[in-house]
């Protein structure tokens, strides 16, 4: 059970980065559609439960330390190549968003120049990326419970302190722009986007787990837990949309309304979650091109992070609005492959048994 919870927590930690922990992506994907955004969040939750199960299970069954092996074996040469390129693009793109988010986080809470937070995050990710994958999983999984605690706290506070009618809040929420056409597409796109974000590291985590059943349950628990956080975060931001709707980090704004001291703690938690996702993105990107632990990996990993640092100055909110929906549409190909994956694995096992 402990191992299942650790994998589940790590899976949440991989996906929950600057966009989610800050509330910015929840605002753009769900709250901007008002109450109907709640249905979109439920759709995303159902998809996350399966996605978490499938990704970590595949990594464990195929005993791999890179997404490349799994994707090509499951989907074949041409589709595999397309998904591989999508994941490579996603890993780097989301990693850049995390670096930008670190700067926005410290700037909003402490007034520190954004470049300082970005430099600090870049340095931390470079240093921690030099350790083994099991240590990376432990680092990621250990921070996640603090975010879950804060989301629950923020949600309870928001539910009991919102003023005005629900219909009025719904009207205000719908005035916020979204690059998604409606709540249904938003729910699917969000799950698809996060599948692309979490696929590589989830497969790597699964590869480090010998028991495929434990891996599968860990991924399932992580997917359900992530959905729970999405729904509660959406409702919390909806309840306070008039106050925090125009902030880069609406969840942080709600916490500061509760207590400035808690605001400081929340800023640190968000920074840690940004670190989680940034580390997993760049680590998985490096593992795709070089063997983990080698000098080649460390040099490549460092260079990629420095390039990502340079790209992060586009701006956090702008990067979320552009990158996330685009990756979500591209990630639909991967969701299709994951739905087919259990049948493919079964067929591969049958062929192995016949040949032996």
Residue pairs with C-beta under 8 A, 6 or more apart in sequence:
3 209
3 211
3 214
3 218
4 214
4 217
4 218
4 221
5 218
5 221
6 137
6 138
6 141
6 218
7 56
7 137
7 141
7 205
7 209
7 214
7 215
7 218
7 219
7 221
7 222
8 52
8 217
8 218
8 219
8 220
8 221
8 222
8 225
9 140
9 141
9 142
9 144
9 145
9 222
9 225
10 137
10 138
10 140
10 141
10 144
10 205
10 218
10 222
11 52
11 56
11 198
11 202
11 205
11 218
11 219
11 222
11 223
11 226
12 144
12 147
12 148
12 222
12 225
12 226
12 229
13 140
13 141
13 143
13 144
13 273
13 276
13 277
13 280
14 140
14 197
14 198
14 201
14 202
14 205
14 276
14 277
14 280
15 194
15 197
15 198
15 226
15 277
16 144
16 147
16 226
16 229
16 273
16 276
16 277
17 94
17 97
17 98
17 101
17 197
17 273
17 274
17 276
17 277
17 278
18 24
18 97
18 98
18 100
18 101
18 102
18 104
18 105
18 270
18 273
18 274
18 277
18 316
18 320
19 25
19 97
19 101
19 320
19 324
20 26
20 229
20 230
20 233
20 273
21 147
21 251
21 269
21 270
21 273
21 274
22 101
22 104
22 105
22 248
22 249
22 250
22 251
22 252
22 270
23 233
23 236
23 237
23 244
23 249
23 250
23 251
23 252
23 254
24 248
24 249
24 250
24 316
24 317
24 320
25 190
25 320
25 324
26 230
26 233
26 234
26 237
27 176
27 237
27 245
27 250
28 176
28 178
28 179
28 180
28 320
28 321
28 324
29 37
29 40
29 178
29 180
29 186
29 187
29 189
29 190
29 324
30 37
30 38
30 40
30 41
30 183
30 186
30 187
30 190
30 230
30 234
31 37
31 173
31 176
31 234
31 237
31 238
31 241
31 245
32 173
32 174
32 176
32 177
32 178
33 40
33 173
33 174
33 178
33 182
33 183
33 186
34 169
34 170
34 171
34 173
34 174
34 238
35 166
35 170
35 238
36 183
37 173
37 183
37 186
37 234
37 238
38 231
38 234
38 235
39 183
39 184
39 187
40 183
40 184
40 186
40 187
40 190
41 187
41 227
41 230
41 231
41 234
42 187
42 227
42 231
43 184
43 187
43 188
43 191
44 187
44 188
44 190
44 191
44 227
44 230
45 223
45 224
45 226
45 227
45 228
45 230
45 231
46 227
47 187
47 188
47 191
47 192
47 195
47 335
48 191
48 194
48 223
48 224
48 226
48 227
49 220
49 223
49 224
49 227
50 223
50 338
50 339
51 191
51 194
51 195
51 198
51 219
51 223
51 335
51 338
52 198
52 202
52 218
52 219
52 220
52 221
52 222
52 223
52 224
52 226
53 216
53 217
53 219
53 220
53 223
54 219
54 338
54 341
54 342
55 195
55 198
55 199
55 202
55 203
55 206
55 219
55 338
56 202
56 203
56 205
56 206
56 209
56 215
56 216
56 218
56 219
56 222
57 206
57 212
57 215
57 216
57 219
58 70
58 74
58 203
58 206
58 338
58 341
58 345
59 70
59 202
59 203
59 204
59 205
59 206
59 207
59 208
59 209
59 215
60 206
60 207
60 209
60 210
60 211
60 212
60 214
60 215
60 216
61 206
61 212
61 345
62 69
62 70
62 73
62 207
63 207
64 70
64 203
64 204
64 207
65 133
65 204
65 207
65 208
65 287
65 292
66 200
66 203
66 204
66 287
66 288
67 84
67 87
67 199
67 200
67 203
67 204
67 284
67 288
68 84
68 288
70 203
71 80
71 83
71 84
71 87
71 337
72 80
72 81
72 84
73 80
73 348
74 80
74 337
74 340
74 341
74 344
74 345
75 83
75 337
75 340
79 333
79 337
82 333
83 333
83 334
83 337
84 288
86 196
86 327
86 330
86 331
86 333
86 334
87 196
87 199
87 200
87 288
87 334
88 285
88 288
89 327
89 330
90 196
90 197
90 281
90 327
90 330
90 331
91 200
91 281
91 282
91 284
91 285
91 288
92 281
92 282
92 285
92 304
92 308
93 323
93 327
94 197
94 277
94 281
94 323
94 327
95 278
95 281
95 282
95 285
95 305
95 308
96 308
96 311
96 312
96 314
96 319
97 312
97 316
97 319
97 320
97 323
97 324
98 121
98 274
98 275
98 277
98 278
98 281
99 118
99 121
99 122
99 278
99 308
99 309
99 312
100 114
100 118
100 312
100 313
100 314
100 315
100 316
100 319
101 274
101 316
102 117
102 118
102 120
102 121
102 271
102 274
102 275
102 278
103 113
103 114
103 115
103 116
103 117
103 118
103 121
103 312
103 316
104 114
104 117
104 248
104 249
104 316
104 317
105 117
105 249
105 252
105 267
105 270
105 271
105 274
106 112
106 114
106 116
106 117
106 120
106 267
106 271
107 113
107 114
107 117
108 247
108 248
108 249
108 252
108 267
109 249
109 252
109 256
109 263
109 264
109 267
110 267
115 313
117 271
118 309
118 312
118 313
119 309
121 271
121 274
121 275
121 278
122 305
122 306
122 308
122 309
124 275
125 275
125 278
125 279
125 282
125 305
126 301
126 302
126 305
128 136
128 139
128 275
128 279
129 136
129 279
129 282
129 283
129 286
129 298
129 301
129 305
130 298
130 301
132 292
132 293
133 204
133 205
133 208
133 283
133 292
134 208
136 279
136 280
136 283
137 205
137 208
139 276
139 279
140 276
140 279
140 280
143 269
143 272
143 273
143 275
143 276
144 273
144 276
146 269
146 272
147 229
147 269
147 270
147 272
147 273
148 225
148 229
150 251
150 255
150 265
150 266
150 269
151 229
151 232
151 233
151 236
151 251
152 232
153 258
153 262
154 233
154 236
154 251
154 254
154 255
154 258
155 232
155 233
155 235
155 236
157 236
157 254
157 258
158 235
158 236
158 237
158 239
158 240
158 254
159 235
159 236
159 239
161 239
162 169
162 239
162 240
164 242
169 238
169 239
169 241
169 242
170 238
172 241
172 242
172 245
173 238
173 241
173 245
176 241
176 245
178 186
179 321
179 322
179 325
180 186
180 189
180 325
188 328
188 332
189 325
189 328
189 329
190 230
190 328
191 335
192 327
192 328
192 329
192 330
192 331
192 332
192 334
192 335
193 324
193 325
193 327
193 328
193 331
194 226
194 331
195 331
195 334
195 335
195 338
196 327
196 328
196 330
196 331
196 334
197 277
197 281
197 327
198 280
199 334
200 280
200 284
200 285
200 287
200 288
201 280
201 281
201 283
201 284
202 219
204 283
204 284
204 287
205 215
206 212
206 215
206 219
209 215
209 218
233 251
236 251
236 254
237 244
237 245
237 250
237 251
237 254
240 250
240 253
240 254
240 257
243 253
243 254
243 257
244 250
244 251
244 253
244 254
247 253
248 316
248 317
249 270
251 266
251 270
252 263
252 266
252 267
252 270
255 262
255 263
255 265
255 266
256 262
256 263
256 266
282 301
282 304
282 305
282 308
283 292
283 301
285 301
285 304
286 292
286 297
286 300
286 301
286 304
287 297
289 300
290 296
290 297
290 300
290 301
291 297
312 319
